[in-house]
């Protein structure tokens, strides 16, 4: 099933998937000859007064672009990187329709700000000093865990992390984008690594709504 204004999957010149984009941008890239349409949505056309072009479903860049892989650091993106899941107790607050309920999640400084020296903290697991507020020291936590952990490290609070926080990769970006569009269009499946559509669906998986109050 496709939504009324379906998104477009952009591949690099070597056909590795890069990102999900709005159709307007994709058509622009094709008309500017920066990308080619690999697959289009059958029977759909993007029309203007002077032309009608097949509606692209998958496009590929003509020239190889170095994947930027940079994700803007923000609380929202930390929570998204962590699959909208508390990294301490595993709570996954969700609305009844399966969408993540961000209101119950916070960003926790794993090594707390109160234990920082000149704004930096030591991460025992990676044996590195980092800024207190960065990808590697921030994790999604439900309100209850965040309050309980307070100004302690995971070891001091006896609250082990499910995984150590890391800088998100280009793959994380794509995974999140797929989750945002919901169902992955049939036309994209041949261009995504095996099982990625399932991953995207798992992000939205209903039925695991945990109470975190
Ligand atoms: Zn929790």
Boltz pocket constraint, residues with backbone or C-beta under 6 A from the ligand:
constraints:
  - pocket:
      binder: B
      contacts: [[A, 86], [A, 87], [A, 88], [A, 89], [A, 90], [A, 91], [A, 141], [A, 142], [A, 143], [A, 144], [A, 145], [A, 146]]
      max_distance: 6.0
